[in-house]
Amino acid sequence: MDTVLFDLDGTLLPMQQEAFVEGYFSALAKKFIPFGLDSKMLIRGIWTGTKAMAENDGSITNEKRFWQSFALFMGQDILRLAPEFDKFYMHEFNNAKQMVGFTPLAHTCTQLLKDKGYRLIAATNPIFPASATQNRLRWAGVDPNIFDFITTYEHCTFCKPNLGYYREILQKAEKAPGDCLMVGNDVNEDMCAAALGIDTYLITDCLINSKNKDISTYRHGSFHDFYQFVQELPSLNEASKSNEEE
C-alpha cells in the first residue's frame, strides 16, 4: 500500500452534517437574496442539483450535471449568476467554518504520511467546486497542495457510493486497488471502496452508519487510533532507498 485516500467532511474535518448544511445554506441565502432570489426556492434548487449529481452516470461531469438540473429547476436566467456562485464558494462560503469542528490530527496524519513517502488523495464526495473543497481542507488545517489530486465536481462524473467514483480515482492515480487505503467516516459511502479491493479504515469520531451495518468487518477506530496506525506504517522512503542500494 502506497496511496491513501482521505474523505473530508466528518473525517479530516469533524462535523455534524446538519449543522454544516445549516451554516452553508444560511451563507448562501445571505449572498443571493440581494440578487432577487427566493431563499427557499434557491435551497430546493441546490438540493435538486445535488441529487442529480448523486445519480450521475459517468457521461458528463458532475459540474455540468448540477448546472443542467439547477437551471431546469430555477430557470435558465440563473446561469447569469454562475460567476457570483464562484465568488461565493471562494469567499462567503467560509462563514460556514464556524459550524464545523477541528482536530490537529488531520494535519499531523496527512503530513506524517507525506513525510513517509505515501501518495495522498482527497477523496471527498465531488459535489462541490474546487474552491469550496480547498477552503474546507484549509478549515481542517490541511494544505490542499499536500494531495496529488482532489476530487471535485469539475472533473468527476460519479459520486459516492457509486463504485464508478472509486474507479475514476484508481484510473487517474494509475493505481491498483491493492495499492490504496480509503479512510473515511461514512460506512455506506467510504467503506464501499472495499468492494473493489481497496483497503479501508473507518474513523468513528463522526461516524455515519445510515444502514446500521456491522462495522466490525472493517478496520476501525478513533482518529487517535488512526494516528497510531499511521505511526506504525513503514516509511516508503526507506524502502525505496534500500531498493536503490540493492
FIKOLZA-1660 file (N, C-alpha, C; in steps of 0.1 Angstrom, whole numbers, plus 5000, padded with zeros to 4 digits):
% residues 246
   i   px   py   pz ch aa at
   1 5008 4988 5000  A  M  N
   1 5000 5000 5000  A  M CA
   1 5009 5013 5000  A  M  C
   2 5006 5021 4990  A  D  N
   2 5015 5033 4990  A  D CA
   2 5006 5046 4987  A  D  C
   3 4993 5045 4987  A  T  N
   3 4984 5056 4984  A  T CA
   3 4973 5056 4994  A  T  C
   4 4970 5068 5000  A  V  N
   4 4960 5069 5010  A  V CA
   4 4949 5079 5005  A  V  C
   5 4937 5075 5004  A  L  N
   5 4926 5083 5001  A  L CA
   5 4919 5088 5013  A  L  C
   6 4917 5101 5015  A  F  N
   6 4910 5107 5026  A  F CA
   6 4897 5113 5023  A  F  C
   7 4887 5109 5030  A  D  N
   7 4874 5116 5029  A  D CA
   7 4877 5129 5037  A  D  C
   8 4868 5139 5035  A  L  N
   8 4870 5152 5041  A  L CA
   8 4860 5155 5052  A  L  C
   9 4847 5156 5048  A  D  N
   9 4837 5160 5058  A  D CA
   9 4834 5149 5068  A  D  C
  10 4836 5151 5080  A  G  N
  10 4834 5141 5091  A  G CA
  10 4846 5133 5093  A  G  C
  11 4857 5134 5085  A  T  N
  11 4869 5127 5086  A  T CA
  11 4880 5136 5090  A  T  C
  12 4886 5143 5079  A  L  N
  12 4897 5153 5082  A  L CA
  12 4890 5165 5089  A  L  C
  13 4878 5168 5085  A  L  N
  13 4871 5179 5091  A  L CA
  13 4859 5175 5099  A  L  C
  14 4861 5174 5113  A  P  N
  14 4850 5170 5121  A  P CA
  14 4837 5178 5119  A  P  C
  15 4826 5172 5118  A  M  N
  15 4814 5180 5117  A  M CA
  15 4801 5171 5119  A  M  C
  16 4791 5178 5123  A  Q  N
  16 4777 5172 5123  A  Q CA
  16 4771 5178 5110  A  Q  C
  17 4767 5169 5101  A  Q  N
  17 4763 5173 5088  A  Q CA
  17 4752 5183 5088  A  Q  C
  18 4742 5181 5097  A  E  N
  18 4731 5190 5098  A  E CA
  18 4735 5204 5101  A  E  C
  19 4744 5206 5110  A  A  N
  19 4749 5219 5114  A  A CA
  19 4756 5226 5103  A  A  C
  20 4765 5218 5096  A  F  N
  20 4772 5224 5085  A  F CA
  20 4763 5228 5074  A  F  C
  21 4753 5220 5070  A  V  N
  21 4744 5223 5059  A  V CA
  21 4736 5236 5063  A  V  C
  22 4732 5237 5076  A  E  N
  22 4725 5249 5081  A  E CA
  22 4734 5261 5079  A  E  C
  23 4746 5261 5082  A  G  N
  23 4755 5272 5081  A  G CA
  23 4758 5275 5066  A  G  C
  24 4759 5265 5058  A  Y  N
  24 4762 5267 5044  A  Y CA
  24 4750 5273 5037  A  Y  C
  25 4738 5269 5040  A  F  N
  25 4726 5274 5033  A  F CA
  25 4723 5288 5038  A  F  C
  26 4726 5291 5051  A  S  N
  26 4724 5304 5056  A  S CA
  26 4733 5314 5049  A  S  C
  27 4746 5311 5047  A  A  N
  27 4755 5319 5039  A  A CA
  27 4751 5321 5025  A  A  C
  28 4746 5310 5019  A  L  N
  28 4741 5311 5005  A  L CA
  28 4729 5320 5004  A  L  C
  29 4720 5319 5013  A  A  N
  29 4708 5328 5012  A  A CA
  29 4712 5342 5014  A  A  C
  30 4721 5345 5023  A  K  N
  30 4725 5359 5026  A  K CA
  30 4732 5365 5014  A  K  C
  31 4739 5357 5006  A  K  N
  31 4746 5361 4994  A  K CA
  31 4736 5364 4983  A  K  C
  32 4726 5356 4981  A  F  N
  32 4718 5357 4969  A  F CA
  32 4704 5363 4970  A  F  C
  33 4700 5365 4982  A  I  N
  33 4687 5372 4984  A  I CA
  33 4688 5386 4977  A  I  C
  34 4699 5394 4979  A  P  N
  34 4700 5407 4972  A  P CA
  34 4699 5406 4957  A  P  C
  35 4701 5394 4951  A  F  N
  35 4700 5393 4937  A  F CA
  35 4686 5390 4933  A  F  C
  36 4677 5390 4942  A  G  N
  36 4663 5387 4939  A  G CA
  36 4658 5373 4940  A  G  C
  37 4667 5364 4945  A  L  N
  37 4663 5350 4946  A  L CA
  37 4656 5347 4959  A  L  C
  38 4646 5339 4958  A  D  N
  38 4639 5334 4970  A  D CA
  38 4647 5323 4977  A  D  C
  39 4650 5325 4990  A  S  N
  39 4659 5316 4997  A  S CA
  39 4654 5302 4997  A  S  C
  40 4641 5299 4999  A  K  N
  40 4636 5286 4999  A  K CA
  40 4637 5279 4985  A  K  C
  41 4634 5287 4975  A  M  N
  41 4635 5282 4961  A  M CA
  41 4649 5279 4958  A  M  C
  42 4659 5287 4962  A  L  N
  42 4673 5285 4960  A  L CA
  42 4678 5272 4966  A  L  C
  43 4674 5270 4979  A  I  N
  43 4679 5258 4986  A  I CA
  43 4673 5246 4980  A  I  C
  44 4660 5246 4976  A  R  N
  44 4654 5235 4969  A  R CA
  44 4661 5232 4956  A  R  C
  45 4665 5243 4949  A  G  N
  45 4673 5241 4936  A  G CA
  45 4686 5235 4939  A  G  C
  46 4693 5239 4949  A  I  N
  46 4706 5233 4953  A  I CA
  46 4705 5218 4956  A  I  C
  47 4694 5215 4963  A  W  N
  47 4692 5200 4966  A  W CA
  47 4689 5193 4954  A  W  C
  48 4681 5199 4945  A  T  N
  48 4678 5192 4932  A  T CA
  48 4690 5189 4924  A  T  C
  49 4699 5199 4923  A  G  N
  49 4711 5197 4916  A  G CA
  49 4721 5187 4922  A  G  C
  50 4721 5187 4935  A  T  N
  50 4729 5178 4943  A  T CA
  50 4724 5163 4940  A  T  C
  51 4711 5162 4940  A  K  N
  51 4705 5148 4938  A  K CA
  51 4709 5144 4924  A  K  C
  52 4709 5153 4914  A  A  N
  52 4712 5149 4900  A  A CA
  52 4727 5145 4900  A  A  C
  53 4736 5152 4907  A  M  N
  53 4750 5147 4908  A  M CA
  53 4751 5134 4914  A  M  C
  54 4744 5131 4925  A  A  N
  54 4744 5118 4932  A  A CA
  54 4740 5107 4922  A  A  C
  55 4732 5110 4913  A  E  N
  55 4727 5100 4903  A  E CA
  55 4734 5100 4890  A  E  C
  56 4745 5108 4889  A  N  N
  56 4753 5109 4877  A  N CA
  56 4758 5095 4872  A  N  C
  57 4758 5094 4859  A  D  N
  57 4761 5080 4853  A  D CA
  57 4775 5080 4846  A  D  C
  58 4783 5090 4847  A  G  N
  58 4796 5089 4841  A  G CA
  58 4797 5096 4827  A  G  C
  59 4785 5100 4822  A  S  N
  59 4785 5105 4808  A  S CA
  59 4790 5120 4807  A  S  C
  60 4788 5128 4818  A  I  N
  60 4792 5142 4819  A  I CA
  60 4797 5145 4833  A  I  C
  61 4804 5156 4834  A  T  N
  61 4810 5159 4847  A  T CA
  61 4798 5162 4857  A  T  C
  62 4801 5161 4870  A  N  N
  62 4791 5165 4880  A  N CA
  62 4788 5180 4879  A  N  C
  63 4798 5188 4875  A  E  N
  63 4795 5202 4873  A  E CA
  63 4784 5205 4863  A  E  C
  64 4786 5198 4851  A  K  N
  64 4776 5200 4841  A  K CA
  64 4763 5195 4845  A  K  C
  65 4763 5183 4852  A  R  N
  65 4750 5177 4856  A  R CA
  65 4743 5186 4866  A  R  C
  66 4751 5192 4875  A  F  N
  66 4745 5201 4885  A  F CA
  66 4738 5213 4878  A  F  C
  67 4746 5220 4869  A  W  N
  67 4740 5232 4864  A  W CA
  67 4729 5229 4854  A  W  C
  68 4729 5218 4847  A  Q  N
  68 4717 5214 4839  A  Q CA
  68 4705 5213 4848  A  Q  C
  69 4706 5206 4859  A  S  N
  69 4694 5203 4868  A  S CA
  69 4690 5216 4875  A  S  C
  70 4700 5224 4880  A  F  N
  70 4698 5236 4887  A  F CA
  70 4691 5246 4879  A  F  C
  71 4695 5248 4866  A  A  N
  71 4689 5257 4857  A  A CA
  71 4675 5253 4853  A  A  C
  72 4673 5240 4851  A  L  N
  72 4660 5235 4848  A  L CA
  72 4650 5238 4859  A  L  C
  73 4655 5237 4871  A  F  N
  73 4646 5240 4883  A  F CA
  73 4644 5255 4885  A  F  C
  74 4655 5263 4884  A  M  N
  74 4654 5277 4888  A  M CA
  74 4650 5286 4876  A  M  C
  75 4652 5281 4864  A  G  N
  75 4651 5289 4852  A  G CA
  75 4664 5292 4846  A  G  C
  76 4665 5293 4833  A  Q  N
  76 4678 5295 4826  A  Q CA
  76 4685 5308 4830  A  Q  C
  77 4678 5318 4835  A  D  N
  77 4684 5331 4839  A  D CA
  77 4694 5329 4850  A  D  C
  78 4693 5318 4858  A  I  N
  78 4702 5316 4869  A  I CA
  78 4716 5314 4864  A  I  C
  79 4718 5310 4851  A  L  N
  79 4731 5308 4846  A  L CA
  79 4739 5321 4846  A  L  C
  80 4732 5332 4845  A  R  N
  80 4739 5345 4845  A  R CA
  80 4746 5348 4858  A  R  C
  81 4741 5341 4869  A  L  N
  81 4747 5343 4882  A  L CA
  81 4759 5333 4885  A  L  C
  82 4762 5325 4875  A  A  N
  82 4773 5315 4878  A  A CA
  82 4786 5321 4883  A  A  C
  83 4790 5333 4878  A  P  N
  83 4802 5339 4883  A  P CA
  83 4801 5343 4898  A  P  C
  84 4788 5347 4902  A  E  N
  84 4786 5350 4916  A  E CA
  84 4787 5338 4925  A  E  C
  85 4782 5326 4920  A  F  N
  85 4784 5314 4927  A  F CA
  85 4798 5311 4929  A  F  C
  86 4806 5313 4919  A  D  N
  86 4821 5311 4920  A  D CA
  86 4827 5319 4931  A  D  C
  87 4823 5332 4932  A  K  N
  87 4828 5341 4942  A  K CA
  87 4823 5337 4956  A  K  C
  88 4811 5332 4956  A  F  N
  88 4805 5327 4969  A  F CA
  88 4814 5316 4975  A  F  C
  89 4817 5306 4967  A  Y  N
  89 4825 5295 4972  A  Y CA
  89 4839 5299 4976  A  Y  C
  90 4844 5309 4970  A  M  N
  90 4858 5314 4973  A  M CA
  90 4858 5322 4986  A  M  C
  91 4847 5329 4989  A  H  N
  91 4847 5339 4999  A  H CA
  91 4836 5336 5010  A  H  C
  92 4823 5340 5007  A  E  N
  92 4813 5339 5018  A  E CA
  92 4811 5325 5023  A  E  C
  93 4814 5315 5015  A  F  N
  93 4812 5301 5020  A  F CA
  93 4820 5299 5032  A  F  C
  94 4831 5306 5034  A  N  N
  94 4840 5304 5046  A  N CA
  94 4833 5308 5059  A  N  C
  95 4821 5315 5058  A  N  N
  95 4813 5317 5070  A  N CA
  95 4808 5305 5077  A  N  C
  96 4807 5294 5069  A  A  N
  96 4802 5281 5074  A  A CA
  96 4812 5274 5083  A  A  C
  97 4824 5279 5083  A  K  N
  97 4835 5273 5091  A  K CA
  97 4831 5272 5105  A  K  C
  98 4824 5282 5110  A  Q  N
  98 4820 5283 5124  A  Q CA
  98 4811 5271 5128  A  Q  C
  99 4805 5264 5118  A  M  N
  99 4796 5253 5121  A  M CA
  99 4803 5240 5121  A  M  C
 100 4816 5239 5119  A  V  N
 100 4823 5226 5119  A  V CA
 100 4834 5226 5130  A  V  C
 101 4839 5214 5133  A  G  N
 101 4849 5212 5143  A  G CA
 101 4863 5213 5137  A  G  C
 102 4873 5208 5145  A  F  N
 102 4887 5208 5141  A  F CA
 102 4894 5198 5149  A  F  C
 103 4903 5191 5143  A  T  N
 103 4913 5182 5150  A  T CA
 103 4927 5184 5144  A  T  C
 104 4936 5186 5153  A  P  N
 104 4950 5188 5148  A  P CA
 104 4956 5175 5142  A  P  C
 105 4949 5164 5145  A  L  N
 105 4953 5151 5139  A  L CA
 105 4952 5150 5124  A  L  C
 106 4943 5159 5119  A  A  N
 106 4942 5159 5104  A  A CA
 106 4955 5163 5097  A  A  C
 107 4960 5174 5102  A  H  N
 107 4973 5179 5097  A  H CA
 107 4984 5169 5100  A  H  C
 108 4984 5164 5113  A  T  N
 108 4995 5156 5118  A  T CA
 108 4996 5143 5110  A  T  C
 109 4984 5136 5107  A  C  N
 109 4984 5124 5100  A  C CA
 109 4988 5125 5085  A  C  C
 110 4982 5135 5079  A  T  N
 110 4985 5137 5065  A  T CA
 110 5000 5141 5062  A  T  C
 111 5005 5149 5071  A  Q  N
 111 5019 5153 5070  A  Q CA
 111 5028 5141 5072  A  Q  C
 112 5025 5133 5082  A  L  N
 112 5033 5122 5086  A  L CA
 112 5033 5112 5074  A  L  C
 113 5022 5110 5068  A  L  N
 113 5021 5100 5057  A  L CA
 113 5029 5106 5045  A  L  C
 114 5028 5119 5043  A  K  N
 114 5036 5125 5032  A  K CA
 114 5050 5124 5034  A  K  C
 115 5055 5126 5047  A  D  N
 115 5069 5125 5050  A  D CA
 115 5074 5111 5049  A  D  C
 116 5065 5101 5050  A  K  N
 116 5069 5087 5049  A  K CA
 116 5069 5083 5034  A  K  C
 117 5065 5091 5025  A  G  N
 117 5065 5088 5011  A  G CA
 117 5052 5083 5005  A  G  C
 118 5041 5084 5012  A  Y  N
 118 5028 5079 5007  A  Y CA
 118 5022 5090 4998  A  Y  C
 119 5015 5086 4988  A  R  N
 119 5007 5095 4979  A  R CA
 119 4994 5098 4986  A  R  C
 120 4989 5110 4986  A  L  N
 120 4977 5113 4992  A  L CA
 120 4967 5118 4982  A  L  C
 121 4954 5114 4984  A  I  N
 121 4943 5118 4975  A  I CA
 121 4932 5123 4984  A  I  C
 122 4927 5135 4982  A  A  N
 122 4915 5139 4989  A  A CA
 122 4902 5134 4982  A  A  C
 123 4897 5123 4988  A  A  N
 123 4886 5116 4981  A  A CA
 123 4873 5120 4988  A  A  C
 124 4869 5133 4986  A  T  N
 124 4857 5138 4992  A  T CA
 124 4846 5137 4981  A  T  C
 125 4834 5135 4985  A  N  N
 125 4823 5134 4976  A  N CA
 125 4823 5147 4967  A  N  C
 126 4824 5145 4954  A  P  N
 126 4826 5156 4944  A  P CA
 126 4814 5163 4940  A  P  C
 127 4807 5169 4951  A  I  N
 127 4795 5177 4948  A  I CA
 127 4798 5192 4950  A  I  C
 128 4810 5196 4952  A  F  N
 128 4814 5210 4954  A  F CA
 128 4824 5214 4943  A  F  C
 129 4825 5227 4940  A  P  N
 129 4836 5231 4931  A  P CA
 129 4849 5231 4939  A  P  C
 130 4860 5232 4931  A  A  N
 130 4874 5230 4937  A  A CA
 130 4876 5241 4948  A  A  C
 131 4871 5253 4946  A  S  N
 131 4874 5264 4956  A  S CA
 131 4868 5261 4969  A  S  C
 132 4855 5255 4969  A  A  N
 132 4849 5252 4982  A  A CA
 132 4856 5240 4989  A  A  C
 133 4861 5231 4981  A  T  N
 133 4868 5219 4987  A  T CA
 133 4881 5223 4993  A  T  C
 134 4888 5232 4985  A  Q  N
 134 4901 5236 4991  A  Q CA
 134 4899 5245 5003  A  Q  C
 135 4889 5252 5004  A  N  N
 135 4886 5260 5016  A  N CA
 135 4883 5251 5028  A  N  C
 136 4875 5240 5026  A  R  N
 136 4872 5231 5036  A  R CA
 136 4885 5224 5041  A  R  C
 137 4894 5221 5032  A  L  N
 137 4906 5215 5036  A  L CA
 137 4914 5225 5045  A  L  C
 138 4914 5237 5042  A  R  N
 138 4921 5247 5050  A  R CA
 138 4914 5249 5063  A  R  C
 139 4901 5248 5064  A  W  N
 139 4894 5248 5077  A  W CA
 139 4900 5237 5086  A  W  C
 140 4903 5225 5079  A  A  N
 140 4908 5213 5087  A  A CA
 140 4922 5215 5090  A  A  C
 141 4929 5226 5086  A  G  N
 141 4943 5228 5089  A  G CA
 141 4952 5220 5080  A  G  C
 142 4947 5216 5068  A  V  N
 142 4954 5208 5059  A  V CA
 142 4957 5216 5046  A  V  C
 143 4969 5216 5042  A  D  N
 143 4973 5223 5029  A  D CA
 143 4968 5215 5017  A  D  C
 144 4959 5221 5009  A  P  N
 144 4954 5214 4997  A  P CA
 144 4965 5208 4988  A  P  C
 145 4977 5215 4988  A  N  N
 145 4988 5211 4979  A  N CA
 145 4995 5198 4984  A  N  C
 146 4991 5193 4995  A  I  N
 146 4998 5181 5000  A  I CA
 146 4992 5169 4993  A  I  C
 147 4981 5171 4986  A  F  N
 147 4974 5160 4979  A  F CA
 147 4979 5159 4964  A  F  C
 148 4980 5147 4959  A  D  N
 148 4983 5145 4945  A  D CA
 148 4971 5151 4936  A  D  C
 149 4959 5148 4941  A  F  N
 149 4948 5155 4935  A  F CA
 149 4936 5154 4944  A  F  C
 150 4926 5162 4942  A  I  N
 150 4914 5164 4950  A  I CA
 150 4902 5161 4941  A  I  C
 151 4893 5153 4946  A  T  N
 151 4881 5150 4937  A  T CA
 151 4870 5162 4939  A  T  C
 152 4867 5169 4928  A  T  N
 152 4858 5180 4929  A  T CA
 152 4848 5178 4917  A  T  C
 153 4837 5186 4917  A  Y  N
 153 4827 5184 4907  A  Y CA
 153 4831 5188 4893  A  Y  C
 154 4842 5195 4891  A  E  N
 154 4847 5199 4878  A  E CA
 154 4851 5187 4870  A  E  C
 155 4857 5177 4876  A  H  N
 155 4863 5166 4868  A  H CA
 155 4858 5152 4871  A  H  C
 156 4849 5151 4881  A  C  N
 156 4844 5138 4884  A  C CA
 156 4830 5136 4877  A  C  C
 157 4827 5123 4874  A  T  N
 157 4815 5120 4867  A  T CA
 157 4806 5111 4875  A  T  C
 158 4810 5107 4887  A  F  N
 158 4802 5099 4896  A  F CA
 158 4803 5105 4910  A  F  C
 159 4794 5101 4919  A  C  N
 159 4795 5104 4933  A  C CA
 159 4796 5092 4942  A  C  C
 160 4800 5093 4954  A  K  N
 160 4799 5082 4964  A  K CA
 160 4784 5079 4966  A  K  C
 161 4780 5067 4968  A  P  N
 161 4788 5055 4969  A  P CA
 161 4789 5047 4956  A  P  C
 162 4787 5053 4945  A  N  N
 162 4788 5047 4932  A  N CA
 162 4803 5042 4931  A  N  C
 163 4805 5029 4928  A  L  N
 163 4819 5024 4927  A  L CA
 163 4826 5031 4915  A  L  C
 164 4818 5036 4905  A  G  N
 164 4825 5044 4894  A  G CA
 164 4833 5055 4899  A  G  C
 165 4829 5061 4910  A  Y  N
 165 4837 5072 4916  A  Y CA
 165 4851 5067 4920  A  Y  C
 166 4852 5055 4927  A  Y  N
 166 4865 5050 4931  A  Y CA
 166 4873 5045 4919  A  Y  C
 167 4866 5039 4909  A  R  N
 167 4873 5035 4897  A  R CA
 167 4879 5047 4890  A  R  C
 168 4873 5058 4890  A  E  N
 168 4879 5070 4884  A  E CA
 168 4891 5074 4891  A  E  C
 169 4891 5073 4904  A  I  N
 169 4903 5077 4912  A  I CA
 169 4914 5068 4909  A  I  C
 170 4912 5054 4908  A  L  N
 170 4922 5045 4905  A  L CA
 170 4928 5047 4892  A  L  C
 171 4919 5051 4882  A  Q  N
 171 4924 5053 4868  A  Q CA
 171 4933 5066 4868  A  Q  C
 172 4928 5076 4874  A  K  N
 172 4936 5089 4874  A  K CA
 172 4949 5087 4882  A  K  C
 173 4949 5080 4893  A  A  N
 173 4961 5078 4901  A  A CA
 173 4970 5067 4895  A  A  C
 174 4965 5060 4885  A  E  N
 174 4972 5048 4879  A  E CA
 174 4977 5039 4890  A  E  C
 175 4967 5035 4898  A  K  N
 175 4969 5026 4909  A  K CA
 175 4960 5014 4908  A  K  C
 176 4965 5003 4914  A  A  N
 176 4956 4991 4915  A  A CA
 176 4949 4992 4929  A  A  C
 177 4937 4986 4931  A  P  N
 177 4930 4987 4943  A  P CA
 177 4939 4983 4955  A  P  C
 178 4947 4973 4954  A  G  N
 178 4956 4968 4965  A  G CA
 178 4966 4978 4969  A  G  C
 179 4969 4989 4961  A  D  N
 179 4979 4999 4964  A  D CA
 179 4973 5009 4973  A  D  C
 180 4960 5009 4976  A  C  N
 180 4953 5020 4982  A  C CA
 180 4946 5017 4995  A  C  C
 181 4945 5027 5003  A  L  N
 181 4937 5027 5016  A  L CA
 181 4927 5038 5016  A  L  C
 182 4914 5035 5018  A  M  N
 182 4904 5046 5019  A  M CA
 182 4901 5048 5033  A  M  C
 183 4902 5061 5038  A  V  N
 183 4900 5065 5051  A  V CA
 183 4888 5074 5052  A  V  C
 184 4877 5070 5059  A  G  N
 184 4865 5078 5060  A  G CA
 184 4857 5075 5072  A  G  C
 185 4846 5083 5073  A  N  N
 185 4837 5081 5085  A  N CA
 185 4823 5076 5081  A  N  C
 186 4820 5074 5068  A  D  N
 186 4807 5070 5064  A  D CA
 186 4808 5056 5059  A  D  C
 187 4801 5047 5066  A  V  N
 187 4801 5033 5063  A  V CA
 187 4796 5030 5049  A  V  C
 188 4786 5036 5045  A  N  N
 188 4780 5034 5031  A  N CA
 188 4788 5040 5020  A  N  C
 189 4792 5053 5022  A  E  N
 189 4799 5060 5011  A  E CA
 189 4814 5057 5010  A  E  C
 190 4820 5055 5021  A  D  N
 190 4835 5053 5021  A  D CA
 190 4840 5038 5022  A  D  C
 191 4833 5030 5030  A  M  N
 191 4837 5017 5031  A  M CA
 191 4833 5008 5019  A  M  C
 192 4825 5013 5011  A  C  N
 192 4821 5006 4999  A  C CA
 192 4833 5004 4990  A  C  C
 193 4843 5012 4991  A  A  N
 193 4855 5010 4983  A  A CA
 193 4861 4996 4985  A  A  C
 194 4858 4990 4996  A  A  N
 194 4863 4976 4998  A  A CA
 194 4858 4966 4987  A  A  C
 195 4847 4969 4981  A  A  N
 195 4841 4960 4971  A  A CA
 195 4851 4959 4959  A  A  C
 196 4859 4969 4957  A  L  N
 196 4869 4969 4946  A  L CA
 196 4882 4964 4950  A  L  C
 197 4884 4960 4963  A  G  N
 197 4896 4955 4967  A  G CA
 197 4905 4966 4974  A  G  C
 198 4900 4978 4976  A  I  N
 198 4907 4988 4983  A  I CA
 198 4906 4986 4998  A  I  C
 199 4917 4987 5005  A  D  N
 199 4917 4985 5019  A  D CA
 199 4910 4997 5025  A  D  C
 200 4905 4996 5037  A  T  N
 200 4897 5007 5043  A  T CA
 200 4900 5009 5058  A  T  C
 201 4898 5021 5063  A  Y  N
 201 4899 5024 5077  A  Y CA
 201 4887 5034 5080  A  Y  C
 202 4879 5029 5089  A  L  N
 202 4867 5037 5093  A  L CA
 202 4870 5045 5106  A  L  C
 203 4870 5058 5105  A  I  N
 203 4872 5067 5116  A  I CA
 203 4858 5070 5123  A  I  C
 204 4857 5067 5135  A  T  N
 204 4844 5066 5142  A  T CA
 204 4841 5079 5150  A  T  C
 205 4849 5089 5150  A  D  N
 205 4846 5101 5157  A  D CA
 205 4833 5108 5153  A  D  C
 206 4831 5108 5140  A  C  N
 206 4819 5114 5134  A  C CA
 206 4812 5104 5126  A  C  C
 207 4810 5092 5131  A  L  N
 207 4805 5080 5124  A  L CA
 207 4791 5083 5118  A  L  C
 208 4790 5079 5105  A  I  N
 208 4777 5079 5098  A  I CA
 208 4775 5064 5094  A  I  C
 209 4764 5059 5099  A  N  N
 209 4761 5045 5096  A  N CA
 209 4746 5044 5093  A  N  C
 210 4742 5050 5082  A  S  N
 210 4727 5051 5080  A  S CA
 210 4720 5038 5078  A  S  C
 211 4727 5027 5074  A  K  N
 211 4721 5014 5072  A  K CA
 211 4724 5004 5083  A  K  C
 212 4730 5010 5094  A  N  N
 212 4733 5002 5106  A  N CA
 212 4740 4989 5103  A  N  C
 213 4751 4990 5095  A  K  N
 213 4759 4979 5091  A  K CA
 213 4768 4975 5103  A  K  C
 214 4772 4963 5103  A  D  N
 214 4782 4958 5113  A  D CA
 214 4796 4963 5110  A  D  C
 215 4801 4972 5118  A  I  N
 215 4813 4979 5114  A  I CA
 215 4825 4970 5119  A  I  C
 216 4823 4959 5126  A  S  N
 216 4834 4950 5130  A  S CA
 216 4841 4944 5118  A  S  C
 217 4834 4944 5106  A  T  N
 217 4840 4938 5094  A  T CA
 217 4851 4948 5088  A  T  C
 218 4851 4960 5093  A  Y  N
 218 4861 4970 5088  A  Y CA
 218 4872 4973 5099  A  Y  C
 219 4884 4976 5095  A  R  N
 219 4893 4982 5104  A  R CA
 219 4888 4995 5108  A  R  C
 220 4887 4998 5121  A  H  N
 220 4881 5010 5126  A  H CA
 220 4886 5015 5139  A  H  C
 221 4884 5027 5142  A  G  N
 221 4889 5033 5154  A  G CA
 221 4887 5048 5154  A  G  C
 222 4891 5055 5165  A  S  N
 222 4890 5069 5166  A  S CA
 222 4901 5075 5157  A  S  C
 223 4901 5088 5156  A  F  N
 223 4912 5095 5148  A  F CA
 223 4926 5092 5155  A  F  C
 224 4925 5092 5169  A  H  N
 224 4938 5089 5176  A  H CA
 224 4943 5075 5173  A  H  C
 225 4933 5066 5172  A  D  N
 225 4937 5052 5169  A  D CA
 225 4944 5052 5155  A  D  C
 226 4938 5060 5146  A  F  N
 226 4943 5060 5132  A  F CA
 226 4957 5066 5132  A  F  C
 227 4959 5076 5141  A  Y  N
 227 4973 5082 5142  A  Y CA
 227 4983 5072 5146  A  Y  C
 228 4979 5063 5155  A  Q  N
 228 4988 5053 5160  A  Q CA
 228 4991 5043 5148  A  Q  C
 229 4980 5040 5141  A  F  N
 229 4982 5031 5129  A  F CA
 229 4992 5037 5119  A  F  C
 230 4990 5051 5117  A  V  N
 230 4999 5057 5107  A  V CA
 230 5014 5057 5112  A  V  C
 231 5015 5059 5125  A  Q  N
 231 5029 5059 5131  A  Q CA
 231 5036 5045 5128  A  Q  C
 232 5028 5035 5128  A  E  N
 232 5033 5021 5127  A  E CA
 232 5036 5017 5112  A  E  C
 233 5030 5025 5103  A  L  N
 233 5032 5022 5088  A  L CA
 233 5047 5024 5085  A  L  C
 234 5052 5015 5076  A  P  N
 234 5066 5017 5072  A  P CA
 234 5069 5029 5064  A  P  C
 235 5081 5034 5064  A  S  N
 235 5084 5046 5056  A  S CA
 235 5088 5040 5042  A  S  C
 236 5081 5045 5032  A  L  N
 236 5084 5041 5018  A  L CA
 236 5097 5047 5013  A  L  C
 237 5101 5058 5019  A  N  N
 237 5114 5064 5015  A  N CA
 237 5125 5055 5019  A  N  C
 238 5124 5048 5030  A  E  N
 238 5135 5039 5034  A  E CA
 238 5135 5027 5025  A  E  C
 239 5122 5022 5022  A  A  N
 239 5121 5010 5013  A  A CA
 239 5127 5014 4999  A  A  C
 240 5125 5026 4994  A  S  N
 240 5130 5030 4981  A  S CA
 240 5145 5031 4981  A  S  C
 241 5150 5036 4992  A  K  N
 241 5165 5038 4994  A  K CA
 241 5171 5024 4994  A  K  C
 242 5165 5015 5001  A  S  N
 242 5170 5001 5003  A  S CA
 242 5171 4994 4989  A  S  C
 243 5160 4996 4981  A  N  N
 243 5160 4990 4968  A  N CA
 243 5170 4996 4959  A  N  C
 244 5173 5009 4960  A  E  N
 244 5183 5015 4952  A  E CA
 244 5197 5010 4955  A  E  C
 245 5199 5007 4968  A  E  N
 245 5212 5002 4973  A  E CA
 245 5215 4988 4968  A  E  C
 246 5204 4980 4967  A  E  N
 246 5205 4967 4962  A  E CA
 246 5208 4967 4947  A  E  C
% end
